[in-house]
Amino acid sequence: MVDEKIWFITGASRGIGRAIAERALAAGDKVALVARGEDVSALADSLGAHCMACRADVSDADAVVAAVASVVERWGRVDVLVNNAGLHRGGRIGRIALDAWESVLDVNLKGAVNVIRAADPHLGEGAAIINIGAVVGFRGFPGDSAYAASKAGLAGLTRALAVEFASRGITVNLVIPGLVLTEMTGALSDKALEAMRQTIPLGRYGQPEEIAQVVDAVARARYMTGAFVPVDGGLMSSFGVPG
């Protein structure tokens, strides 16, 4: 089909990444699911012939290059690149282990760079890069310095690359989910989740499918680049954080 897109989605075996993949497939596109776990292969098989699995840790540059190569060998190109893989390690700055800090940056920020560098030669005019940010990248939460630093870095990377790729007709945007109940947020206590819910103007958590809806729209928008797109129930607005 003429408008068919080839998606390369990291952290795609669950949560927001899986929801993005399922929406793209429903639109008739082809999707490469990129994840570290063995379960990604079974998931790809269950989603049909237009889906393929790529087992790779995004912090491993060589593994990412191999994953991109496998997609290009099968489908010829990459049209939409979604940097969704994420790692969270909490702890006050004086207590968080340095290796935990480095692991978060390796996955959330360096991992995105690894993916973009690997895909760069295979991105043509009309391609889209979508980085998945976080509200914590724009406002402070105690004990979240590593995750916040990684997501703030991803925001800066987005704007720099939006300018760098513009002459090639490639868009680069940041989608910023609010509080979405996924495996990552599952580690939070009910009390903490409820306290956070009460700060959301719309009064509820987001659903992975709601983030996927916006990611899909951003992927297909041609006159938007370098944009920060909150999908957070008004959370960033309530704290006066610019979008």
ZIDA-V496284 format. One record per residue. N is the residue number from 0. SS is DSSP state (a for helix, b for strand, c for the rest). PSI is psi in whole degrees, -180 to 180 (NA if undefined). D_FIRST is the distance of its C-alpha to the first C-alpha in whole Angstrom. Layout:
n=N ss=SS psi=PSI d_first=D_FIRST
n=N ss=SS psi=PSI d_first=D_FIRST
This chain:
n=0 ss=c psi=146 d_first=0
n=1 ss=c psi=-42 d_first=4
n=2 ss=c psi=10 d_first=6
n=3 ss=c psi=135 d_first=5
n=4 ss=c psi=149 d_first=9
n=5 ss=b psi=116 d_first=12
n=6 ss=b psi=143 d_first=15
n=7 ss=b psi=106 d_first=18
n=8 ss=b psi=120 d_first=21
n=9 ss=b psi=156 d_first=24
n=10 ss=c psi=41 d_first=27
n=11 ss=c psi=2 d_first=24
n=12 ss=c psi=-7 d_first=26
n=13 ss=c psi=172 d_first=28
n=14 ss=a psi=-135 d_first=28
n=15 ss=a psi=-42 d_first=26
n=16 ss=a psi=-44 d_first=24
n=17 ss=a psi=-41 d_first=23
n=18 ss=a psi=-39 d_first=22
n=19 ss=a psi=-45 d_first=20
n=20 ss=a psi=-46 d_first=18
n=21 ss=a psi=-37 d_first=18
n=22 ss=a psi=-42 d_first=17
n=23 ss=a psi=-42 d_first=14
n=24 ss=a psi=-39 d_first=13
n=25 ss=a psi=-27 d_first=14
n=26 ss=c psi=-3 d_first=11
n=27 ss=c psi=11 d_first=8
n=28 ss=c psi=173 d_first=9
n=29 ss=b psi=145 d_first=11
n=30 ss=b psi=131 d_first=15
n=31 ss=b psi=120 d_first=18
n=32 ss=b psi=121 d_first=21
n=33 ss=b psi=123 d_first=24
n=34 ss=b psi=163 d_first=27
n=35 ss=c psi=-31 d_first=31
n=36 ss=c psi=157 d_first=31
n=37 ss=c psi=-25 d_first=31
n=38 ss=a psi=-13 d_first=30
n=39 ss=a psi=-30 d_first=26
n=40 ss=a psi=-44 d_first=25
n=41 ss=a psi=-38 d_first=26
n=42 ss=a psi=-45 d_first=24
n=43 ss=a psi=-42 d_first=21
n=44 ss=a psi=-39 d_first=22
n=45 ss=a psi=-23 d_first=22
n=46 ss=a psi=-7 d_first=19
n=47 ss=c psi=180 d_first=17
n=48 ss=c psi=-20 d_first=15
n=49 ss=c psi=14 d_first=13
n=50 ss=b psi=138 d_first=16
n=51 ss=b psi=153 d_first=18
n=52 ss=b psi=141 d_first=22
n=53 ss=b psi=105 d_first=24
n=54 ss=b psi=116 d_first=27
n=55 ss=c psi=144 d_first=29
n=56 ss=c psi=120 d_first=31
n=57 ss=c psi=-19 d_first=30
n=58 ss=c psi=-8 d_first=34
n=59 ss=c psi=102 d_first=34
n=60 ss=a psi=-40 d_first=32
n=61 ss=a psi=-40 d_first=32
n=62 ss=a psi=-37 d_first=30
n=63 ss=a psi=-42 d_first=28
n=64 ss=a psi=-43 d_first=27
n=65 ss=a psi=-39 d_first=27
n=66 ss=a psi=-46 d_first=24
n=67 ss=a psi=-42 d_first=22
n=68 ss=a psi=-38 d_first=22
n=69 ss=a psi=-35 d_first=21
n=70 ss=a psi=-44 d_first=18
n=71 ss=a psi=-38 d_first=18
n=72 ss=a psi=-38 d_first=19
n=73 ss=a psi=-43 d_first=16
n=74 ss=a psi=-6 d_first=13
n=75 ss=c psi=-16 d_first=14
n=76 ss=c psi=176 d_first=15
n=77 ss=b psi=128 d_first=15
n=78 ss=b psi=-37 d_first=14
n=79 ss=b psi=123 d_first=16
n=80 ss=b psi=120 d_first=19
n=81 ss=b psi=113 d_first=22
n=82 ss=b psi=91 d_first=25
n=83 ss=c psi=-18 d_first=26
n=84 ss=c psi=133 d_first=29
n=85 ss=c psi=151 d_first=32
n=86 ss=c psi=136 d_first=36
n=87 ss=c psi=129 d_first=39
n=88 ss=c psi=118 d_first=42
n=89 ss=c psi=165 d_first=45
n=90 ss=c psi=140 d_first=49
n=91 ss=c psi=152 d_first=51
n=92 ss=c psi=-31 d_first=51
n=93 ss=c psi=-8 d_first=54
n=94 ss=c psi=-27 d_first=53
n=95 ss=c psi=133 d_first=50
n=96 ss=c psi=143 d_first=50
n=97 ss=a psi=-37 d_first=49
n=98 ss=a psi=-31 d_first=46
n=99 ss=a psi=-44 d_first=45
n=100 ss=a psi=-49 d_first=44
n=101 ss=a psi=-36 d_first=43
n=102 ss=a psi=-41 d_first=40
n=103 ss=a psi=-47 d_first=39
n=104 ss=a psi=-36 d_first=39
n=105 ss=a psi=-40 d_first=37
n=106 ss=a psi=-52 d_first=34
n=107 ss=a psi=-34 d_first=34
n=108 ss=a psi=-57 d_first=34
n=109 ss=a psi=-34 d_first=34
n=110 ss=a psi=-42 d_first=32
n=111 ss=a psi=-41 d_first=29
n=112 ss=a psi=-43 d_first=31
n=113 ss=a psi=-44 d_first=30
n=114 ss=a psi=-45 d_first=26
n=115 ss=a psi=-43 d_first=26
n=116 ss=a psi=-40 d_first=28
n=117 ss=a psi=-38 d_first=26
n=118 ss=a psi=-21 d_first=22
n=119 ss=a psi=-49 d_first=24
n=120 ss=a psi=-15 d_first=23
n=121 ss=a psi=8 d_first=19
n=122 ss=b psi=122 d_first=19
n=123 ss=b psi=-180 d_first=17
n=124 ss=b psi=134 d_first=18
n=125 ss=b psi=-5 d_first=16
n=126 ss=b psi=161 d_first=16
n=127 ss=b psi=136 d_first=19
n=128 ss=b psi=126 d_first=21
n=129 ss=b psi=117 d_first=23
n=130 ss=b psi=138 d_first=26
n=131 ss=b psi=111 d_first=28
n=132 ss=c psi=-154 d_first=31
n=133 ss=c psi=149 d_first=34
n=134 ss=a psi=-36 d_first=37
n=135 ss=a psi=-17 d_first=39
n=136 ss=a psi=-9 d_first=38
n=137 ss=c psi=-16 d_first=40
n=138 ss=c psi=156 d_first=43
n=139 ss=c psi=139 d_first=45
n=140 ss=c psi=127 d_first=46
n=141 ss=c psi=139 d_first=49
n=142 ss=c psi=9 d_first=48
n=143 ss=c psi=30 d_first=44
n=144 ss=a psi=-38 d_first=45
n=145 ss=a psi=-48 d_first=43
n=146 ss=a psi=-42 d_first=40
n=147 ss=a psi=-44 d_first=40
n=148 ss=a psi=-40 d_first=41
n=149 ss=a psi=-41 d_first=38
n=150 ss=a psi=-33 d_first=36
n=151 ss=a psi=-40 d_first=38
n=152 ss=a psi=-38 d_first=37
n=153 ss=a psi=-35 d_first=33
n=154 ss=a psi=-46 d_first=34
n=155 ss=a psi=-40 d_first=35
n=156 ss=a psi=-41 d_first=33
n=157 ss=a psi=-49 d_first=30
n=158 ss=a psi=-38 d_first=32
n=159 ss=a psi=-44 d_first=33
n=160 ss=a psi=-25 d_first=29
n=161 ss=a psi=-41 d_first=28
n=162 ss=a psi=-42 d_first=30
n=163 ss=a psi=-38 d_first=30
n=164 ss=a psi=-6 d_first=26
n=165 ss=a psi=-39 d_first=26
n=166 ss=c psi=-17 d_first=27
n=167 ss=c psi=2 d_first=23
n=168 ss=c psi=26 d_first=21
n=169 ss=c psi=128 d_first=21
n=170 ss=b psi=149 d_first=22
n=171 ss=b psi=117 d_first=24
n=172 ss=b psi=161 d_first=26
n=173 ss=b psi=121 d_first=28
n=174 ss=b psi=131 d_first=27
n=175 ss=b psi=95 d_first=31
n=176 ss=b psi=151 d_first=31
n=177 ss=c psi=-141 d_first=34
n=178 ss=c psi=107 d_first=36
n=179 ss=b psi=132 d_first=33
n=180 ss=c psi=105 d_first=35
n=181 ss=c psi=-176 d_first=33
n=182 ss=c psi=-33 d_first=35
n=183 ss=c psi=-43 d_first=36
n=184 ss=a psi=-10 d_first=38
n=185 ss=a psi=-17 d_first=39
n=186 ss=a psi=-14 d_first=42
n=187 ss=c psi=149 d_first=43
n=188 ss=c psi=159 d_first=46
n=189 ss=a psi=-37 d_first=46
n=190 ss=a psi=-43 d_first=49
n=191 ss=a psi=-41 d_first=47
n=192 ss=a psi=-41 d_first=43
n=193 ss=a psi=-40 d_first=45
n=194 ss=a psi=-39 d_first=47
n=195 ss=a psi=-39 d_first=44
n=196 ss=a psi=-37 d_first=42
n=197 ss=c psi=-15 d_first=45
n=198 ss=c psi=-6 d_first=44
n=199 ss=c psi=120 d_first=41
n=200 ss=c psi=-38 d_first=41
n=201 ss=c psi=-10 d_first=39
n=202 ss=c psi=17 d_first=41
n=203 ss=c psi=165 d_first=38
n=204 ss=c psi=159 d_first=36
n=205 ss=b psi=162 d_first=32
n=206 ss=c psi=145 d_first=30
n=207 ss=a psi=-37 d_first=27
n=208 ss=a psi=-30 d_first=25
n=209 ss=a psi=-34 d_first=26
n=210 ss=a psi=-42 d_first=26
n=211 ss=a psi=-38 d_first=22
n=212 ss=a psi=-43 d_first=21
n=213 ss=a psi=-41 d_first=23
n=214 ss=a psi=-43 d_first=21
n=215 ss=a psi=-43 d_first=18
n=216 ss=a psi=-41 d_first=19
n=217 ss=a psi=-38 d_first=20
n=218 ss=a psi=-30 d_first=17
n=219 ss=a psi=-6 d_first=15
n=220 ss=c psi=129 d_first=19
n=221 ss=c psi=-16 d_first=19
n=222 ss=c psi=34 d_first=23
n=223 ss=c psi=121 d_first=24
n=224 ss=c psi=149 d_first=26
n=225 ss=c psi=16 d_first=29
n=226 ss=c psi=149 d_first=29
n=227 ss=b psi=121 d_first=30
n=228 ss=b psi=98 d_first=29
n=229 ss=b psi=138 d_first=31
n=230 ss=b psi=75 d_first=30
n=231 ss=c psi=15 d_first=34
n=232 ss=c psi=18 d_first=35
n=233 ss=c psi=7 d_first=37
n=234 ss=a psi=-46 d_first=39
n=235 ss=a psi=-36 d_first=39
n=236 ss=a psi=-37 d_first=40
n=237 ss=a psi=-20 d_first=43
n=238 ss=c psi=6 d_first=44
n=239 ss=c psi=29 d_first=44
n=240 ss=c psi=128 d_first=41
n=241 ss=c psi=140 d_first=39
n=242 ss=c psi=NA d_first=35
